Amino acid sequence: MDTRFCSHCGTVLPPATQFCPSCGKAVAEAQPGAPQGRSHTTIVVLLSVLVGLAVAALVIAGFHFFGNRGETPADAAQPDTVVLVREAEPAAPAQTQAEAAAPAQVVAGDFPPFVIVSGDNVCLRSRPDEGAKLTGSAYPHLNTGDVVACTGVTRDYYRIAYNNRDYFLPRKYGRPRYDGTGATGVAASEAAYVVIAGDNVCLRSRPDESAKLTGSAYPHLDTGEVYPCLGTTGNYYKIDFDGTAYYIPKQYARPR
């Protein structure tokens, strides 16, 4: 005989019963097999579990969505990378165009006190530039052995003081000197001595070329000799030679 179950609560029904002894409801004609109420309960439980899983999935998805709102899609797609950055040494400041075009400054404290000239008929410059060469008889010229005061160095030039004026002398025409012996550039009228700048120079008995004392009977002077200067007359120095006054052309001597 088939076992019957209450269609309302699933209780096993006694044979020929009209009402369920458990829930008291009228017994409908039940189908044999698995209890209908229990099957309904199982379905409800399964649906509840599915709904719970769906809610949990939504919560997790929401957490990831709202927790990553600060990242852009590109940032989120990129894996975290540790970048080691080496601190670079500060670069030297770039020279501006104006600084590059500006003339070099005279270096102070890093130059000899004097220079000795190593060339003949050397022109001076008013600036440290070959375009400022002072040519012609109206400007002073220096010769080998002249010693002048040095007041600085700029690029390839010595800045020198000559006759109370500043000039520039190419360094290739000068050599550093650390004592002022024989320094030139003083006014001729103030010179105590003159240094001879020529060989076999004849003396004159007067400040005139017609008074040149030639021949072996008279003294002749040579480069580097130094004599007391008694004064100047026109283009001549008056010098003391062995206690006698003579004249020599200025072109053959330098004041000292």
C-alpha positions in Angstrom: 0.0 0.0 0.0 1.3 3.4 -0.9 2.2 5.8 1.9 0.3 9.1 1.8 1.6 12.5 2.9 -0.2 15.7 3.9 0.0 18.1 1.1 0.1 21.0 3.6 2.8 20.0 6.1 4.2 16.7 4.6 3.2 14.5 7.6 2.7 10.8 6.9 -1.0 10.2 7.0 -2.7 7.1 8.4 -4.7 5.0 6.0 -8.2 6.3 5.2 -7.7 9.5 7.2 -9.7 12.6 6.1 -7.8 15.1 8.2 -4.1 15.5 8.9 -3.4 14.6 12.5 -0.6 17.2 12.5 -2.0 20.4 10.9 -5.8 19.4 11.1 -6.4 20.4 7.5 -8.5 18.3 5.1 -6.6 15.7 3.3 -6.7 16.1 -0.5 -6.1 13.2 -2.7 -2.4 13.0 -2.5 -0.1 11.5 -5.1 2.2 8.8 -4.0 5.9 9.4 -3.9 8.1 12.1 -2.2 6.4 14.5 0.2 5.1 17.6 -1.6 5.5 20.0 1.3 9.2 19.0 2.0 10.0 19.4 -1.7 8.5 22.9 -1.6 10.6 23.7 1.5 13.8 22.5 -0.2 13.1 24.7 -3.2 12.6 27.7 -0.9 15.9 27.0 0.8 17.8 26.7 -2.4 16.4 29.9 -3.7 17.4 31.6 -0.4 20.9 30.3 -0.8 21.1 31.6 -4.4 19.8 35.0 -3.4 22.4 35.2 -0.6 25.2 34.3 -3.0 24.0 36.9 -5.5 23.8 39.6 -2.7 27.4 38.6 -1.5 28.7 38.9 -5.1 27.1 42.4 -5.5 28.6 43.5 -2.2 32.1 42.3 -3.2 31.7 43.9 -6.6 30.6 47.2 -5.0 33.5 47.2 -2.6 36.0 46.8 -5.5 34.2 49.4 -7.6 34.0 52.1 -4.9 37.3 51.3 -3.4 39.2 51.9 -6.7 37.3 55.0 -7.8 40.6 57.0 -7.4 42.3 55.0 -10.1 41.9 55.7 -13.8 41.3 52.7 -16.0 44.8 53.0 -17.3 46.2 53.1 -13.8 44.1 50.1 -12.7 45.3 48.1 -15.8 49.0 48.7 -15.0 50.8 46.5 -12.4 52.5 48.3 -9.6 56.2 49.0 -10.5 59.0 50.2 -8.2 61.1 52.8 -10.0 64.5 53.6 -8.6 65.4 57.2 -9.5 69.1 58.3 -9.2 69.4 61.9 -8.1 71.3 63.7 -10.8 74.1 66.2 -9.9 73.1 69.8 -10.6 74.1 70.9 -14.0 76.3 74.0 -14.5 74.2 77.0 -15.4 74.2 77.5 -19.1 75.9 80.6 -20.4 73.6 83.1 -21.8 74.1 84.6 -25.2 74.7 88.0 -23.6 77.4 86.5 -21.3 79.1 84.7 -24.2 79.2 87.9 -26.2 80.5 90.0 -23.3 84.3 90.7 -23.2 86.3 88.7 -20.8 86.9 90.5 -17.5 90.4 91.5 -16.4 91.6 89.0 -13.9 92.7 90.6 -10.6 95.5 89.2 -8.5 96.7 86.5 -10.9 99.2 88.3 -13.1 102.9 89.3 -12.9 103.6 92.9 -11.6 105.6 93.6 -14.8 106.1 92.3 -18.3 109.2 92.5 -20.5 108.6 93.1 -24.2 109.8 90.4 -26.6 109.4 92.1 -30.0 110.3 95.3 -31.8 108.0 98.1 -32.8 105.1 96.4 -31.0 101.8 98.3 -31.3 99.7 98.8 -28.2 95.9 98.1 -28.2 93.2 100.3 -26.6 91.1 97.2 -26.0 91.9 93.4 -25.8 91.1 93.1 -29.5 93.2 93.2 -32.6 90.7 95.6 -34.1 91.9 98.1 -31.5 95.6 98.2 -32.6 97.1 101.7 -32.3 99.2 102.1 -35.4 101.1 105.1 -36.7 103.7 107.5 -35.2 101.1 109.2 -33.0 101.0 106.2 -30.7 103.7 104.6 -28.6 105.5 101.5 -29.7 107.5 99.1 -27.6 110.7 97.2 -28.3 112.5 94.2 -27.1 113.7 94.6 -23.5 111.1 97.3 -22.5 109.7 96.5 -19.1 106.2 97.8 -18.3 103.9 97.6 -15.3 101.2 94.9 -15.6 97.8 95.7 -14.1 95.8 92.6 -15.2 95.2 89.9 -17.7 92.3 89.4 -20.1 92.1 86.5 -22.5 95.4 86.7 -24.6 96.4 90.2 -23.5 98.3 91.8 -20.7 96.8 95.0 -19.5 99.7 97.4 -18.9 100.2 100.9 -17.6 102.2 103.1 -19.9 102.6 106.9 -19.6 99.7 107.0 -17.1 97.3 105.3 -19.5 96.0 101.7 -19.8 96.8 99.7 -22.8 96.7 96.1 -23.9 99.6 94.1 -25.1 99.3 90.7 -26.8 100.8 88.1 -24.5 102.9 86.6 -27.3 104.9 89.9 -27.3 105.5 89.9 -23.5 107.0 87.8 -20.8 106.1 87.9 -17.1 108.6 89.6 -14.9 108.5 89.9 -11.1 110.8 92.9 -10.5 110.6 96.4 -11.9 114.2 96.8 -12.8 114.3 98.8 -16.1 110.6 99.6 -16.1 109.6 102.0 -18.9 106.6 104.1 -19.5 107.6 107.0 -17.3 107.6 110.5 -18.8 110.9 111.3 -20.4 111.2 114.5 -18.4 111.0 112.5 -15.2 113.5 109.8 -16.2 116.5 109.5 -13.9 118.2 107.2 -16.4 118.0 106.0 -19.9 118.6 102.5 -21.2 120.1 102.2 -24.7 118.0 100.4 -27.2 120.3 100.0 -30.2 123.9 98.9 -31.0 126.9 101.1 -32.0 124.9 104.3 -31.2 126.9 107.5 -31.8 126.8 110.3 -29.3 126.0 113.9 -30.4 127.7 117.0 -29.0 124.6 119.0 -29.6 120.9 118.0 -30.1 121.4 118.0 -33.8 122.3 115.2 -36.3 125.0 117.3 -37.8 126.8 117.1 -34.5 127.1 113.2 -34.6 130.4 112.0 -33.3 131.5 109.2 -35.6 134.7 107.2 -35.9 136.7 105.1 -33.5 138.0 108.2 -31.6 134.5 108.7 -30.0 132.5 106.3 -27.7 129.7 104.3 -29.0 126.8 102.9 -27.0 125.1 99.4 -27.2 121.7 97.8 -26.2 121.1 97.5 -22.4 123.6 100.1 -21.3 122.3 102.6 -18.7 123.3 106.2 -18.3 122.1 109.1 -16.1 119.6 111.4 -17.9 120.2 115.1 -17.4 117.1 116.2 -19.3 115.5 116.3 -22.8 115.7 118.7 -25.7 113.3 118.1 -28.6 113.9 114.5 -29.8 117.1 114.0 -27.8 118.0 112.9 -24.3 120.9 114.7 -22.6 123.0 112.1 -20.9 126.1 112.0 -18.7 128.9 109.8 -20.2 132.0 109.7 -18.1 131.3 113.1 -16.6 130.7 114.8 -20.0 127.2 115.8 -21.3 126.2 114.3 -24.7 123.0 113.9 -26.6 121.4 110.8 -28.1 118.2 110.5 -30.2 115.2 109.3 -28.2 114.7 106.5 -30.8 117.8 104.8 -29.4 116.9 105.0 -25.7 114.1 104.3 -23.3 113.4 106.3 -20.1 114.0 104.5 -16.8 
